[in-house]
């Protein structure tokens, strides 16, 4: 015969196991150490500055008209 279990405790155990799996996935996805997060932020800001420096100014009405 099978083992006698408390259904309420089994539901809680399964819920905890599911939450632990979700937490593990979130730690892998979002869990950067502060030093790595700061480094990533600096890299993003540097890339944005470089991109802004290479942006063309195409507002029209420039001095290159052929009149």
PQR file with spaces between the fields and no chain letter, atoms N, CA, C, O and H, PARSE charges and radii, in Angstrom:
ATOM       1  N    UNK     1       0.831   -1.178    0.000 -0.4000 1.5000
ATOM       2  CA   UNK     1       0.000    0.000    0.000 -0.0000 2.0000
ATOM       3  C    UNK     1       0.878    1.245    0.000  0.5500 1.7000
ATOM       4  O    UNK     1       2.028    1.205    0.437 -0.5500 1.4000
ATOM       5  N    UNK     2       0.336    2.332   -0.485 -0.4000 1.5000
ATOM       6  CA   UNK     2       1.112    3.556   -0.601 -0.0000 2.0000
ATOM       7  C    UNK     2       1.340    4.244    0.728  0.5500 1.7000
ATOM       8  O    UNK     2       0.743    3.883    1.742 -0.5500 1.4000
ATOM       9  H    UNK     2      -0.598    2.365   -0.839  0.4000 1.0000
ATOM      10  N    UNK     3       2.203    5.230    0.711 -0.4000 1.5000
ATOM      11  CA   UNK     3       2.546    5.979    1.906 -0.0000 2.0000
ATOM      12  C    UNK     3       1.451    6.996    2.204  0.5500 1.7000
ATOM      13  O    UNK     3       0.916    7.634    1.297 -0.5500 1.4000
ATOM      14  H    UNK     3       2.688    5.524   -0.113  0.4000 1.0000
ATOM      15  N    UNK     4       1.131    7.138    3.469 -0.4000 1.5000
ATOM      16  CA   UNK     4       0.125    8.098    3.903 -0.0000 2.0000
ATOM      17  C    UNK     4       0.783    9.463    3.992  0.5500 1.7000
ATOM      18  O    UNK     4       1.819    9.622    4.638 -0.5500 1.4000
ATOM      19  H    UNK     4       1.566    6.621    4.206  0.4000 1.0000
ATOM      20  N    UNK     5       0.163   10.467    3.327 -0.4000 1.5000
ATOM      21  CA   UNK     5       0.724   11.822    3.334 -0.0000 2.0000
ATOM      22  C    UNK     5      -0.362   12.821    3.691  0.5500 1.7000
ATOM      23  O    UNK     5      -1.552   12.571    3.499 -0.5500 1.4000
ATOM      24  H    UNK     5      -0.678   10.338    2.802  0.4000 1.0000
ATOM      25  N    UNK     6       0.066   13.931    4.204 -0.4000 1.5000
ATOM      26  CA   UNK     6      -0.837   15.027    4.502 -0.0000 2.0000
ATOM      27  C    UNK     6      -0.947   15.877    3.228  0.5500 1.7000
ATOM      28  O    UNK     6       0.051   16.435    2.771 -0.5500 1.4000
ATOM      29  H    UNK     6       1.032   14.134    4.360  0.4000 1.0000
ATOM      30  N    UNK     7      -2.141   15.976    2.660 -0.4000 1.5000
ATOM      31  CA   UNK     7      -2.318   16.670    1.383 -0.0000 2.0000
ATOM      32  C    UNK     7      -1.972   18.155    1.470  0.5500 1.7000
ATOM      33  O    UNK     7      -1.426   18.719    0.522 -0.5500 1.4000
ATOM      34  H    UNK     7      -2.951   15.523    3.031  0.4000 1.0000
ATOM      35  N    UNK     8      -2.281   18.782    2.584 -0.4000 1.5000
ATOM      36  CA   UNK     8      -1.970   20.200    2.745 -0.0000 2.0000
ATOM      37  C    UNK     8      -0.458   20.411    2.724  0.5500 1.7000
ATOM      38  O    UNK     8       0.032   21.329    2.067 -0.5500 1.4000
ATOM      39  H    UNK     8      -2.724   18.323    3.354  0.4000 1.0000
ATOM      40  N    UNK     9       0.272   19.574    3.433 -0.4000 1.5000
ATOM      41  CA   UNK     9       1.726   19.686    3.441 -0.0000 2.0000
ATOM      42  C    UNK     9       2.315   19.391    2.066  0.5500 1.7000
ATOM      43  O    UNK     9       3.283   20.030    1.654 -0.5500 1.4000
ATOM      44  H    UNK     9      -0.127   18.829    3.967  0.4000 1.0000
ATOM      45  N    UNK    10       1.740   18.435    1.361 -0.4000 1.5000
ATOM      46  CA   UNK    10       2.235   18.098    0.016 -0.0000 2.0000
ATOM      47  C    UNK    10       2.012   19.264   -0.953  0.5500 1.7000
ATOM      48  O    UNK    10       2.881   19.562   -1.772 -0.5500 1.4000
ATOM      49  H    UNK    10       0.953   17.916    1.696  0.4000 1.0000
ATOM      50  N    UNK    11       0.854   19.921   -0.862 -0.4000 1.5000
ATOM      51  CA   UNK    11       0.589   21.095   -1.718 -0.0000 2.0000
ATOM      52  C    UNK    11       1.605   22.192   -1.430  0.5500 1.7000
ATOM      53  O    UNK    11       2.133   22.810   -2.355 -0.5500 1.4000
ATOM      54  H    UNK    11       0.148   19.679   -0.196  0.4000 1.0000
ATOM      55  N    UNK    12       1.880   22.436   -0.159 -0.4000 1.5000
ATOM      56  CA   UNK    12       2.846   23.468    0.211 -0.0000 2.0000
ATOM      57  C    UNK    12       4.249   23.096   -0.278  0.5500 1.7000
ATOM      58  O    UNK    12       4.985   23.959   -0.756 -0.5500 1.4000
ATOM      59  H    UNK    12       1.452   21.934    0.593  0.4000 1.0000
ATOM      60  N    UNK    13       4.621   21.830   -0.164 -0.4000 1.5000
ATOM      61  CA   UNK    13       5.934   21.391   -0.616 -0.0000 2.0000
ATOM      62  C    UNK    13       6.078   21.599   -2.119  0.5500 1.7000
ATOM      63  O    UNK    13       7.114   22.074   -2.583 -0.5500 1.4000
ATOM      64  H    UNK    13       4.023   21.129    0.224  0.4000 1.0000
ATOM      65  N    UNK    14       5.056   21.249   -2.874 -0.4000 1.5000
ATOM      66  CA   UNK    14       5.097   21.438   -4.330 -0.0000 2.0000
ATOM      67  C    UNK    14       5.149   22.917   -4.698  0.5500 1.7000
ATOM      68  O    UNK    14       5.872   23.300   -5.618 -0.5500 1.4000
ATOM      69  H    UNK    14       4.214   20.863   -2.497  0.4000 1.0000
ATOM      70  N    UNK    15       4.393   23.749   -3.991 -0.4000 1.5000
ATOM      71  CA   UNK    15       4.408   25.192   -4.258 -0.0000 2.0000
ATOM      72  C    UNK    15       5.793   25.770   -3.974  0.5500 1.7000
ATOM      73  O    UNK    15       6.287   26.600   -4.738 -0.5500 1.4000
ATOM      74  H    UNK    15       3.805   23.438   -3.244  0.4000 1.0000
ATOM      75  N    UNK    16       6.427   25.333   -2.869 -0.4000 1.5000
ATOM      76  CA   UNK    16       7.770   25.815   -2.544 -0.0000 2.0000
ATOM      77  C    UNK    16       8.776   25.397   -3.608  0.5500 1.7000
ATOM      78  O    UNK    16       9.651   26.177   -3.984 -0.5500 1.4000
ATOM      79  H    UNK    16       6.025   24.659   -2.248  0.4000 1.0000
ATOM      80  N    UNK    17       8.650   24.172   -4.087 -0.4000 1.5000
ATOM      81  CA   UNK    17       9.572   23.687   -5.117 -0.0000 2.0000
ATOM      82  C    UNK    17       9.406   24.486   -6.408  0.5500 1.7000
ATOM      83  O    UNK    17      10.393   24.805   -7.070 -0.5500 1.4000
ATOM      84  H    UNK    17       7.939   23.539   -3.781  0.4000 1.0000
ATOM      85  N    UNK    18       8.170   24.809   -6.769 -0.4000 1.5000
ATOM      86  CA   UNK    18       7.918   25.605   -7.975 -0.0000 2.0000
ATOM      87  C    UNK    18       8.470   27.018   -7.813  0.5500 1.7000
ATOM      88  O    UNK    18       9.073   27.560   -8.739 -0.5500 1.4000
ATOM      89  H    UNK    18       7.367   24.550   -6.231  0.4000 1.0000
ATOM      90  N    UNK    19       8.267   27.614   -6.640 -0.4000 1.5000
ATOM      91  CA   UNK    19       8.780   28.957   -6.389 -0.0000 2.0000
ATOM      92  C    UNK    19      10.300   28.965   -6.394  0.5500 1.7000
ATOM      93  O    UNK    19      10.913   29.928   -6.856 -0.5500 1.4000
ATOM      94  H    UNK    19       7.778   27.174   -5.888  0.4000 1.0000
ATOM      95  N    UNK    20      10.913   27.907   -5.888 -0.4000 1.5000
ATOM      96  CA   UNK    20      12.371   27.819   -5.889 -0.0000 2.0000
ATOM      97  C    UNK    20      12.895   27.752   -7.324  0.5500 1.7000
ATOM      98  O    UNK    20      13.924   28.352   -7.636 -0.5500 1.4000
ATOM      99  H    UNK    20      10.415   27.125   -5.513  0.4000 1.0000
ATOM     100  N    UNK    21      12.198   27.034   -8.190 -0.4000 1.5000
ATOM     101  CA   UNK    21      12.603   26.963   -9.595 -0.0000 2.0000
ATOM     102  C    UNK    21      12.493   28.316  -10.272  0.5500 1.7000
ATOM     103  O    UNK    21      13.385   28.717  -11.020 -0.5500 1.4000
ATOM     104  H    UNK    21      11.362   26.547   -7.937  0.4000 1.0000
ATOM     105  N    UNK    22      11.410   29.014  -10.014 -0.4000 1.5000
ATOM     106  CA   UNK    22      11.208   30.348  -10.586 -0.0000 2.0000
ATOM     107  C    UNK    22      12.272   31.314  -10.054  0.5500 1.7000
ATOM     108  O    UNK    22      12.816   32.123  -10.807 -0.5500 1.4000
ATOM     109  H    UNK    22      10.685   28.689   -9.406  0.4000 1.0000
ATOM     110  N    UNK    23      12.560   31.224   -8.764 -0.4000 1.5000
ATOM     111  CA   UNK    23      13.573   32.104   -8.167 -0.0000 2.0000
ATOM     112  C    UNK    23      14.941   31.840   -8.777  0.5500 1.7000
ATOM     113  O    UNK    23      15.705   32.771   -9.028 -0.5500 1.4000
ATOM     114  H    UNK    23      12.118   30.567   -8.153  0.4000 1.0000
ATOM     115  N    UNK    24      15.244   30.589   -9.010 -0.4000 1.5000
ATOM     116  CA   UNK    24      16.531   30.239   -9.605 -0.0000 2.0000
ATOM     117  C    UNK    24      16.659   30.829  -11.008  0.5500 1.7000
ATOM     118  O    UNK    24      17.704   31.372  -11.367 -0.5500 1.4000
ATOM     119  H    UNK    24      14.623   29.832   -8.806  0.4000 1.0000
ATOM     120  N    UNK    25      15.602   30.721  -11.788 -0.4000 1.5000
ATOM     121  CA   UNK    25      15.615   31.296  -13.139 -0.0000 2.0000
ATOM     122  C    UNK    25      15.767   32.807  -13.087  0.5500 1.7000
ATOM     123  O    UNK    25      16.504   33.381  -13.888 -0.5500 1.4000
ATOM     124  H    UNK    25      14.753   30.280  -11.496  0.4000 1.0000
ATOM     125  N    UNK    26      15.078   33.460  -12.152 -0.4000 1.5000
ATOM     126  CA   UNK    26      15.176   34.918  -12.031 -0.0000 2.0000
ATOM     127  C    UNK    26      16.562   35.354  -11.571  0.5500 1.7000
ATOM     128  O    UNK    26      17.063   36.384  -12.020 -0.5500 1.4000
ATOM     129  H    UNK    26      14.479   32.993  -11.501  0.4000 1.0000
ATOM     130  N    UNK    27      17.187   34.585  -10.684 -0.4000 1.5000
ATOM     131  CA   UNK    27      18.540   34.924  -10.254 -0.0000 2.0000
ATOM     132  C    UNK    27      19.502   34.859  -11.424  0.5500 1.7000
ATOM     133  O    UNK    27      20.390   35.701  -11.559 -0.5500 1.4000
ATOM     134  H    UNK    27      16.780   33.748  -10.319  0.4000 1.0000
ATOM     135  N    UNK    28      19.321   33.858  -12.267 -0.4000 1.5000
ATOM     136  CA   UNK    28      20.200   33.728  -13.431 -0.0000 2.0000
ATOM     137  C    UNK    28      19.944   34.860  -14.422  0.5500 1.7000
ATOM     138  O    UNK    28      20.870   35.349  -15.068 -0.5500 1.4000
ATOM     139  H    UNK    28      18.599   33.174  -12.158  0.4000 1.0000
ATOM     140  N    UNK    29      18.698   35.267  -14.536 -0.4000 1.5000
ATOM     141  CA   UNK    29      18.328   36.283  -15.523 -0.0000 2.0000
ATOM     142  C    UNK    29      18.668   37.698  -15.059  0.5500 1.7000
ATOM     143  O    UNK    29      19.191   38.497  -15.836 -0.5500 1.4000
ATOM     144  H    UNK    29      17.946   34.870  -14.011  0.4000 1.0000
ATOM     145  N    UNK    30      18.376   38.010  -13.804 -0.4000 1.5000
ATOM     146  CA   UNK    30      18.502   39.384  -13.323 -0.0000 2.0000
ATOM     147  C    UNK    30      19.613   39.576  -12.294  0.5500 1.7000
ATOM     148  O    UNK    30      19.910   40.713  -11.927 -0.5500 1.4000
ATOM     149  H    UNK    30      17.951   37.361  -13.173  0.4000 1.0000
ATOM     150  N    UNK    31      20.219   38.523  -11.830 -0.4000 1.5000
ATOM     151  CA   UNK    31      21.113   38.622  -10.680 -0.0000 2.0000
ATOM     152  C    UNK    31      22.544   38.956  -11.023  0.5500 1.7000
ATOM     153  O    UNK    31      23.417   38.097  -10.900 -0.5500 1.4000
ATOM     154  H    UNK    31      19.978   37.600  -12.128  0.4000 1.0000
ATOM     155  N    UNK    32      22.813   40.165  -11.444 -0.4000 1.5000
ATOM     156  CA   UNK    32      24.190   40.591  -11.673 -0.0000 2.0000
ATOM     157  C    UNK    32      24.750   41.198  -10.398  0.5500 1.7000
ATOM     158  O    UNK    32      24.049   41.936   -9.706 -0.5500 1.4000
ATOM     159  H    UNK    32      22.104   40.863  -11.544  0.4000 1.0000
ATOM     160  N    UNK    33      25.993   40.899  -10.079 -0.4000 1.5000
ATOM     161  CA   UNK    33      26.621   41.591   -8.944 -0.0000 2.0000
ATOM     162  C    UNK    33      26.712   43.088   -9.241  0.5500 1.7000
ATOM     163  O    UNK    33      26.712   43.497  -10.402 -0.5500 1.4000
ATOM     164  H    UNK    33      26.563   40.299  -10.641  0.4000 1.0000
ATOM     165  N    UNK    34      26.787   43.886   -8.205 -0.4000 1.5000
ATOM     166  CA   UNK    34      26.801   45.342   -8.365 -0.0000 2.0000
ATOM     167  C    UNK    34      27.962   45.798   -9.241  0.5500 1.7000
ATOM     168  O    UNK    34      27.800   46.698  -10.065 -0.5500 1.4000
ATOM     169  H    UNK    34      26.787   43.554   -7.261  0.4000 1.0000
ATOM     170  N    UNK    35      29.121   45.189   -9.071 -0.4000 1.5000
ATOM     171  CA   UNK    35      30.277   45.613   -9.866 -0.0000 2.0000
ATOM     172  C    UNK    35      30.038   45.351  -11.354  0.5500 1.7000
ATOM     173  O    UNK    35      30.370   46.190  -12.192 -0.5500 1.4000
ATOM     174  H    UNK    35      29.252   44.458   -8.402  0.4000 1.0000
ATOM     175  N    UNK    36      29.473   44.209  -11.681 -0.4000 1.5000
ATOM     176  CA   UNK    36      29.179   43.897  -13.086 -0.0000 2.0000
ATOM     177  C    UNK    36      28.080   44.807  -13.613  0.5500 1.7000
ATOM     178  O    UNK    36      28.118   45.224  -14.771 -0.5500 1.4000
ATOM     179  H    UNK    36      29.203   43.527  -11.001  0.4000 1.0000
ATOM     180  N    UNK    37      27.087   45.120  -12.757 -0.4000 1.5000
ATOM     181  CA   UNK    37      25.995   45.984  -13.181 -0.0000 2.0000
ATOM     182  C    UNK    37      26.528   47.379  -13.490  0.5500 1.7000
ATOM     183  O    UNK    37      26.150   47.981  -14.495 -0.5500 1.4000
ATOM     184  H    UNK    37      27.056   44.781  -11.817  0.4000 1.0000
ATOM     185  N    UNK    38      27.418   47.901  -12.618 -0.4000 1.5000
ATOM     186  CA   UNK    38      28.016   49.223  -12.849 -0.0000 2.0000
ATOM     187  C    UNK    38      28.851   49.216  -14.118  0.5500 1.7000
ATOM     188  O    UNK    38      28.811   50.172  -14.892 -0.5500 1.4000
ATOM     189  H    UNK    38      27.725   47.412  -11.801  0.4000 1.0000
ATOM     190  N    UNK    39      29.610   48.145  -14.338 -0.4000 1.5000
ATOM     191  CA   UNK    39      30.435   48.036  -15.535 -0.0000 2.0000
ATOM     192  C    UNK    39      29.555   48.029  -16.790  0.5500 1.7000
ATOM     193  O    UNK    39      29.878   48.680  -17.783 -0.5500 1.4000
ATOM     194  H    UNK    39      29.643   47.369  -13.709  0.4000 1.0000
ATOM     195  N    UNK    40      28.453   47.296  -16.738 -0.4000 1.5000
ATOM     196  CA   UNK    40      27.541   47.227  -17.874 -0.0000 2.0000
ATOM     197  C    UNK    40      26.904   48.595  -18.124  0.5500 1.7000
ATOM     198  O    UNK    40      26.717   48.986  -19.276 -0.5500 1.4000
ATOM     199  H    UNK    40      28.191   46.766  -15.931  0.4000 1.0000
ATOM     200  N    UNK    41      26.570   49.323  -17.060 -0.4000 1.5000
ATOM     201  CA   UNK    41      25.973   50.651  -17.189 -0.0000 2.0000
ATOM     202  C    UNK    41      26.963   51.628  -17.824  0.5500 1.7000
ATOM     203  O    UNK    41      26.597   52.403  -18.708 -0.5500 1.4000
ATOM     204  H    UNK    41      26.723   49.006  -16.124  0.4000 1.0000
ATOM     205  N    UNK    42      28.241   51.587  -17.363 -0.4000 1.5000
ATOM     206  CA   UNK    42      29.260   52.458  -17.948 -0.0000 2.0000
ATOM     207  C    UNK    42      29.464   52.147  -19.431  0.5500 1.7000
ATOM     208  O    UNK    42      29.614   53.063  -20.239 -0.5500 1.4000
ATOM     209  H    UNK    42      28.539   50.958  -16.645  0.4000 1.0000
ATOM     210  N    UNK    43      29.472   50.885  -19.787 -0.4000 1.5000
ATOM     211  CA   UNK    43      29.643   50.488  -21.183 -0.0000 2.0000
ATOM     212  C    UNK    43      28.479   51.012  -22.037  0.5500 1.7000
ATOM     213  O    UNK    43      28.696   51.501  -23.146 -0.5500 1.4000
ATOM     214  H    UNK    43      29.350   50.141  -19.131  0.4000 1.0000
ATOM     215  N    UNK    44      27.257   50.911  -21.527 -0.4000 1.5000
ATOM     216  CA   UNK    44      26.092   51.418  -22.249 -0.0000 2.0000
ATOM     217  C    UNK    44      26.176   52.927  -22.430  0.5500 1.7000
ATOM     218  O    UNK    44      25.893   53.438  -23.514 -0.5500 1.4000
ATOM     219  H    UNK    44      27.081   50.514  -20.626  0.4000 1.0000
ATOM     220  N    UNK    45      26.564   53.648  -21.373 -0.4000 1.5000
ATOM     221  CA   UNK    45      26.675   55.106  -21.469 -0.0000 2.0000
ATOM     222  C    UNK    45      27.772   55.513  -22.452  0.5500 1.7000
ATOM     223  O    UNK    45      27.608   56.472  -23.206 -0.5500 1.4000
ATOM     224  H    UNK    45      26.795   53.233  -20.493  0.4000 1.0000
ATOM     225  N    UNK    46      28.885   54.789  -22.443 -0.4000 1.5000
ATOM     226  CA   UNK    46      29.972   55.077  -23.375 -0.0000 2.0000
ATOM     227  C    UNK    46      29.516   54.856  -24.815  0.5500 1.7000
ATOM     228  O    UNK    46      29.824   55.659  -25.695 -0.5500 1.4000
ATOM     229  H    UNK    46      29.018   54.010  -21.830  0.4000 1.0000
ATOM     230  N    UNK    47      28.787   53.775  -25.053 -0.4000 1.5000
ATOM     231  CA   UNK    47      28.289   53.490  -26.400 -0.0000 2.0000
ATOM     232  C    UNK    47      27.305   54.575  -26.848  0.5500 1.7000
ATOM     233  O    UNK    47      27.311   54.971  -28.013 -0.5500 1.4000
ATOM     234  H    UNK    47      28.537   53.123  -24.338  0.4000 1.0000
ATOM     235  N    UNK    48      26.470   55.052  -25.938 -0.4000 1.5000
ATOM     236  CA   UNK    48      25.518   56.111  -26.271 -0.0000 2.0000
ATOM     237  C    UNK    48      26.258   57.409  -26.622  0.5500 1.7000
ATOM     238  O    UNK    48      25.882   58.100  -27.568 -0.5500 1.4000
ATOM     239  H    UNK    48      26.465   54.731  -24.991  0.4000 1.0000
ATOM     240  N    UNK    49      27.316   57.741  -25.856 -0.4000 1.5000
ATOM     241  CA   UNK    49      28.106   58.944  -26.158 -0.0000 2.0000
ATOM     242  C    UNK    49      28.777   58.822  -27.523  0.5500 1.7000
ATOM     243  O    UNK    49      28.784   59.771  -28.308 -0.5500 1.4000
ATOM     244  H    UNK    49      27.621   57.180  -25.087  0.4000 1.0000
ATOM     245  N    UNK    50      29.340   57.649  -27.798 -0.4000 1.5000
ATOM     246  CA   UNK    50      29.991   57.437  -29.098 -0.0000 2.0000
ATOM     247  C    UNK    50      28.992   57.585  -30.237  0.5500 1.7000
ATOM     248  O    UNK    50      29.296   58.186  -31.267 -0.5500 1.4000
ATOM     249  H    UNK    50      29.334   56.879  -27.160  0.4000 1.0000
ATOM     250  N    UNK    51      27.816   57.041  -30.048 -0.4000 1.5000
ATOM     251  CA   UNK    51      26.789   57.122  -31.079 -0.0000 2.0000
ATOM     252  C    UNK    51      26.348   58.571  -31.287  0.5500 1.7000
ATOM     253  O    UNK    51      26.177   59.006  -32.425 -0.5500 1.4000
ATOM     254  H    UNK    51      27.569   56.553  -29.211  0.4000 1.0000
ATOM     255  N    UNK    52      26.165   59.319  -30.201 -0.4000 1.5000
ATOM     256  CA   UNK    52      25.779   60.726  -30.323 -0.0000 2.0000
ATOM     257  C    UNK    52      26.863   61.529  -31.024  0.5500 1.7000
ATOM     258  O    UNK    52      26.552   62.464  -31.762 -0.5500 1.4000
ATOM     259  H    UNK    52      26.304   58.966  -29.276  0.4000 1.0000
ATOM     260  N    UNK    53      28.109   61.190  -30.812 -0.4000 1.5000
ATOM     261  CA   UNK    53      29.207   61.898  -31.461 -0.0000 2.0000
ATOM     262  C    UNK    53      29.266   61.650  -32.957  0.5500 1.7000
ATOM     263  O    UNK    53      29.823   62.458  -33.700 -0.5500 1.4000
ATOM     264  H    UNK    53      28.361   60.431  -30.212  0.4000 1.0000
ATOM     265  N    UNK    54      28.699   60.545  -33.400 -0.4000 1.5000
ATOM     266  CA   UNK    54      28.727   60.195  -34.819 -0.0000 2.0000
ATOM     267  C    UNK    54      27.428   60.535  -35.541  0.5500 1.7000
ATOM     268  O    UNK    54      27.277   60.257  -36.731 -0.5500 1.4000
ATOM     269  H    UNK    54      28.247   59.889  -32.796  0.4000 1.0000
ATOM     270  N    UNK    55      26.503   61.133  -34.818 -0.4000 1.5000
ATOM     271  CA   UNK    55      25.205   61.459  -35.396 -0.0000 2.0000
ATOM     272  C    UNK    55      25.335   62.607  -36.395  0.5500 1.7000
ATOM     273  O    UNK    55      26.037   63.587  -36.145 -0.5500 1.4000
ATOM     274  H    UNK    55      26.626   61.358  -33.852  0.4000 1.0000
ATOM     275  N    UNK    56      24.658   62.471  -37.512 -0.4000 1.5000
ATOM     276  CA   UNK    56      24.659   63.538  -38.515 -0.0000 2.0000
ATOM     277  C    UNK    56      23.584   64.560  -38.179  0.5500 1.7000
ATOM     278  O    UNK    56      22.569   64.229  -37.566 -0.5500 1.4000
ATOM     279  H    UNK    56      24.088   61.675  -37.715  0.4000 1.0000
ATOM     280  N    UNK    57      23.814   65.807  -38.585 -0.4000 1.5000
ATOM     281  CA   UNK    57      22.849   66.864  -38.346 -0.0000 2.0000
ATOM     282  C    UNK    57      22.124   67.135  -39.664  0.5500 1.7000
ATOM     283  O    UNK    57      22.602   67.910  -40.492 -0.5500 1.4000
ATOM     284  H    UNK    57      24.638   66.076  -39.083  0.4000 1.0000
ATOM     285  N    UNK    58      20.972   66.497  -39.854 -0.4000 1.5000
ATOM     286  CA   UNK    58      20.204   66.628  -41.096 -0.0000 2.0000
ATOM     287  C    UNK    58      18.920   67.409  -40.850  0.5500 1.7000
ATOM     288  O    UNK    58      17.821   66.873  -40.990 -0.5500 1.4000
ATOM     289  H    UNK    58      20.583   65.868  -39.181  0.4000 1.0000
ATOM     290  N    UNK    59      19.063   68.657  -40.487 -0.4000 1.5000
ATOM     291  CA   UNK    59      17.871   69.461  -40.236 -0.0000 2.0000
ATOM     292  C    UNK    59      17.385   70.190  -41.487  0.5500 1.7000
ATOM     293  O    UNK    59      16.319   70.805  -41.460 -0.5500 1.4000
ATOM     294  H    UNK    59      19.956   69.093  -40.373  0.4000 1.0000
ATOM     295  N    UNK    60      18.119   70.134  -42.547 -0.4000 1.5000
ATOM     296  CA   UNK    60      17.696   70.828  -43.766 -0.0000 2.0000
ATOM     297  C    UNK    60      18.049   72.310  -43.707  0.5500 1.7000
ATOM     298  O    UNK    60      18.386   72.832  -42.645 -0.5500 1.4000
ATOM     299  H    UNK    60      18.985   69.634  -42.569  0.4000 1.0000
ATOM     300  N    UNK    61      17.970   72.976  -44.840 -0.4000 1.5000
ATOM     301  CA   UNK    61      18.236   74.409  -44.885 -0.0000 2.0000
ATOM     302  C    UNK    61      19.699   74.718  -44.696  0.5500 1.7000
ATOM     303  O    UNK    61      20.053   75.808  -44.246 -0.5500 1.4000
ATOM     304  H    UNK    61      17.695   72.552  -45.703  0.4000 1.0000
ATOM     305  N    UNK    62      20.538   73.790  -45.027 -0.4000 1.5000
ATOM     306  CA   UNK    62      21.974   74.001  -44.822 -0.0000 2.0000
ATOM     307  C    UNK    62      22.572   74.899  -45.898  0.5500 1.7000
ATOM     308  O    UNK    62      21.838   75.370  -46.767 -0.5500 1.4000
ATOM     309  H    UNK    62      20.251   72.905  -45.393  0.4000 1.0000
ATOM     310  N    UNK    63      23.846   75.145  -45.870 -0.4000 1.5000
ATOM     311  CA   UNK    63      24.522   76.016  -46.814 -0.0000 2.0000
ATOM     312  C    UNK    63      24.923   75.295  -48.077  0.5500 1.7000
ATOM     313  O    UNK    63      25.617   75.873  -48.914 -0.5500 1.4000
ATOM     314  H    UNK    63      24.442   74.762  -45.164  0.4000 1.0000
ATOM     315  N    UNK    64      24.507   74.038  -48.248 -0.4000 1.5000
ATOM     316  CA   UNK    64      24.879   73.265  -49.426 -0.0000 2.0000
ATOM     317  C    UNK    64      23.852   73.369  -50.548  0.5500 1.7000
ATOM     318  O    UNK    64      23.842   72.530  -51.449 -0.5500 1.4000
ATOM     319  H    UNK    64      23.944   73.568  -47.569  0.4000 1.0000
ATOM     320  N    UNK    65      22.982   74.389  -50.512 -0.4000 1.5000
ATOM     321  CA   UNK    65      21.943   74.498  -51.555 -0.0000 2.0000
ATOM     322  C    UNK    65      22.567   74.907  -52.891  0.5500 1.7000
ATOM     323  O    UNK    65      23.581   75.604  -52.915 -0.5500 1.4000
ATOM     324  H    UNK    65      22.990   75.071  -49.781  0.4000 1.0000
ATOM     325  N    UNK    66      21.969   74.481  -53.988 -0.4000 1.5000
ATOM     326  CA   UNK    66      22.509   74.718  -55.352 -0.0000 2.0000
ATOM     327  C    UNK    66      21.844   75.908  -56.036  0.5500 1.7000
ATOM     328  O    UNK    66      21.510   75.805  -57.217 -0.5500 1.4000
ATOM     329  H    UNK    66      21.145   73.915  -53.969  0.4000 1.0000
ATOM     330  N    UNK    67      21.638   77.012  -55.363 -0.4000 1.5000
ATOM     331  CA   UNK    67      20.994   78.195  -55.967 -0.0000 2.0000
ATOM     332  C    UNK    67      21.962   79.057  -56.690  0.5500 1.7000
ATOM     333  O    UNK    67      21.578   80.084  -57.249 -0.5500 1.4000
ATOM     334  H    UNK    67      21.908   77.096  -54.404  0.4000 1.0000
